[in-house]
Amino acid sequence: MDQSVWNAIFIGLSFALYIVIAIKSRATSTKEYYTAGGGVHPITNGMATAADWMSAATFISMAGVVAIEGYNGSRYLMGWTGGFVLLTVLMVPFLRKFGKSTVPDFIGDRYYSKTARLVAIICAIFICLTYIMGQMRGVGVVFAQLFGWSDWLGVIVGGTIVFFYAGLGGMKGITYTQVAQYCVMAFAYTIPAVFIAISLTNNFIPQLGMIGEYTKDAQSVPFFEKLDAINAELGFAKYTASTMPKIDMFCITAALMCGTAGLPHVIVRFFTVKDVKAVRKSAFWTLAFIGVIYLTAPAIGSFARVNLIESLHQTKYEEAPYWMKDFEKTKQMSFEDKNGDGLIQHWGPAEIAKGKVNELEFGKDMMVMANPHMGGAPKWVIGLLMAGCIAAALSTAAGLLLVLSTSISHDLMKSIIKPDLSEKEEVRWARGASFFALLIGVYFGINPPSDFVAKTVAFAFGLAASSFFPTLLLGIFSKRVNRAGGISGMIAGILFTLSYIVYFQFLGGTKEQYLFGISPEGIGTIGMLINFIVTGIVTVLTPAPPQEVQDMVAEIRLPHGAGEAVDH
């Protein structure tokens, strides 16, 4: 069968499965819509949380950035995995014990202020909209590659599917849909890696192949030695060497870590289980399921780097493999014969400085999709991978839509504007908010702030690190932090970070103007420090919180008294 037929089969079957689950799991109450009824099994929730967490940036972009940047790409691996540990140790057990179903709920009560709740709602909207831009961009990239569509058409089709099962099923529908999506992603990520590991290293375990011997073409040398030699020959830095400024590397990694611990769409997943004990079990299973993907990504990236160079560099364009033409059609790759010799040449900075020209351009987001083609994997494996790419983007987009809709319907309408809102009206508001949020996400998916999915997503983590992380952390572990401090810190942190990102992404700022050499991806770390400092100064200069608030903070840190999640 033709490759497009295999792609259509896997995409069609997966979409049909998601829609059937959404219909069967339709939410009928606000508790089901927001927290899936609060009775999801820890293993089920762990799988769903892993799917929610592993977005298009993880599935499509992370291995791509490792493939192209080598050691520098580890900032995403370290930031996102380390951040999840922070989230599960410092945040979710205490927030779950507090018993509220959303982050603005906690902030509103902990900082005893509707203003604090409103600021948290605005922060959540900015974070989730920025994050969903990256997911919609990922959907567009994959659909364009699958069917030769324009990016905008792929974004619209993907957005429609997400709205259907997220708006219809709420958290209940999303949870069970994400279980199916995790299974698709896990198989789609690991099976191609096995095929490619065998072809390059004669080892069916990708991770062992990466640290083992390169055995293709009758050679037998350490794989990383081969990789470093390829990079050196082409004029690139060693694959295993760091070339980023250390301060930027540190700040990006820290922003990703702390942003992870402040992401509202991941935090809310832990309100779907029965109690705090189940939260800890769920966190264990989530880390285990995430590990399947994250431990495979470095191998996929390394294999892709070798495959790309050996498949294309110094090859006659007329004899280039079929897949290069496919990626050229979708503008994921481009070749310009600058010296007229008909050969595809991909030189790095060192060789370009000697007078050679680079004729091959390609994006980081195409590496994962191209890898099974380059490795000669069967057509059904390629179709499965494409289904996994779509599942990754849709699973996270659905979780983000739920948080956006909850912020409007529950935190704004029910808690501030119209407290007498009925359950049916609240769910209607949630679905309406999902629709309008998705329209904005679709627009920026078609016109993204960055063509690189992971970079767009990193901006969302920076916003979360600079706004929610300090406010939640201090709210849990400090009885002295008060309303004025919490509100001031959130505003200062997110305004600084958002302004920096907007200036450099939309208003023409240049790298030479970076503050201390820190890129927009890492500026959330500085925004986070500003939040901590402003919160501390304002808190010291203003009265302490009421005694009942201080008692509440002390209570949520005690290991007893954990009960069922309730909506307020």
Sequence and secondary structure as in RCSB ss.txt:
>XXXX:A:sequence
MDQSVWNAIFIGLSFALYIVIAIKSRATSTKEYYTAGGGVHPITNGMATAADWMSAATFISMAGVVAIEGYNGSR
YLMGWTGGFVLLTVLMVPFLRKFGKSTVPDFIGDRYYSKTARLVAIICAIFICLTYIMGQMRGVGVVFAQLFGWS
DWLGVIVGGTIVFFYAGLGGMKGITYTQVAQYCVMAFAYTIPAVFIAISLTNNFIPQLGMIGEYTKDAQSVPFFE
KLDAINAELGFAKYTASTMPKIDMFCITAALMCGTAGLPHVIVRFFTVKDVKAVRKSAFWTLAFIGVIYLTAPAI
GSFARVNLIESLHQTKYEEAPYWMKDFEKTKQMSFEDKNGDGLIQHWGPAEIAKGKVNELEFGKDMMVMANPHMG
GAPKWVIGLLMAGCIAAALSTAAGLLLVLSTSISHDLMKSIIKPDLSEKEEVRWARGASFFALLIGVYFGINPPS
DFVAKTVAFAFGLAASSFFPTLLLGIFSKRVNRAGGISGMIAGILFTLSYIVYFQFLGGTKEQYLFGISPEGIGT
IGMLINFIVTGIVTVLTPAPPQEVQDMVAEIRLPHGAGEAVDH
>XXXX:A:secstr
  HHHHHHHHHHHHHHHHHHHHHHT   SHHHHHHGGG   HHHHHHHHHHHHS HIIIIIIHHHHHHHGGGGHH
HHHHHHHHHHHIIIIIHHHHHHHT SSHHHHHHHHTT HHHHHHHHHHHHHHHHHHHHHHHHHHHHHHHHHH   
HHHHHHHHHHHHHHHHHHHHHHHHHHHHHHHHHHHHHHHHHHHHHHHHHHHS SSHHHHHTSEE GGG  EEHHH
HHHHHHHHHT   TTS  S HHHHHHHHHHHHHHHTT HHHHGGGGSSSSHHHHHHHHHHHHHHHHHHHTTHHHH
HHHHHHHHHHHHTTEEGGGS HHHHHHHHTTSEEE  SSSS EE    HHHHTTT    EEE GGGHHHHHHHHT
T  HHHHHHHHHHHHHHHHHHHHHHHHHHHHIIIIIIIIIII TT  HHHHHHHHHHHHHHHHHHHHHHHHS S 
SSHHHHHHHHHHHHHHHHHHHHHHHHH SS  HHHHHHHHHHHHHHHHHHHHHHHHS   GGG GGG  TTTHHH
HHHHHHHHHHHHHHHHS    HHHHHHHHHHTSSS        
